[in-house]
Amino acid sequence: MIDNQHILESLSGKFSSEILQQEVLYGILTVTVSPAVLHDTIQFLKETERLEFEFLTDLCGIHYPDQEDPFGVVYLMYNMRENTRVRIKTFLPKENPSIPTVTDLFSAANWMERETYDFYGVNFMGHPNLIRILNVEYLDYFPLRKEYPLEDPTREDKDNRFFGREASV
């Protein structure tokens, strides 16, 4: 049976200088790697004997606007034989959030990468069809970026009592 320690030792043996952080969250090993080795890390986890994370469960974007590299991509991989999961993260700069696609490793990444592009603007280099998947194609912004106020403070047509706030005087 493989455990988090074995996974981390395997990754450290191959990518030691590129592992930026590791932690265990809810029993799942979470490893943050530099974008330069992300594709190689995913491929290593999939193809290495005794690891064999052959199922990409999820891929999603995140945005932490106060970080130096605010955009992130999170990959959740699963080894069905061992019933073990691992989470891989990487963070990208605001100016050009780009990372290589993993569609060559997992066909399921196709739609997940398109969704991440659609909502966060992360460019997956080498993706076979990186176009919007849920939003209209003429949308000129990425709606899940935390760059916009949550509500318009100048609105006068709402009643704050219905939002759990004191009424305006």
Secondary structure by P-SEA (a helix, b strand, c coil): cccaaaaaaaaaaccccccccccccccbbbbbbccccaaaaaaaaacccccccccccccccccccccccccbbbbbbbbccccbbbbbbbbbccccbbbbbcccccccaaaaaaaaaaccccccccccccccccccccccccccccccccccccccccccccccccccc
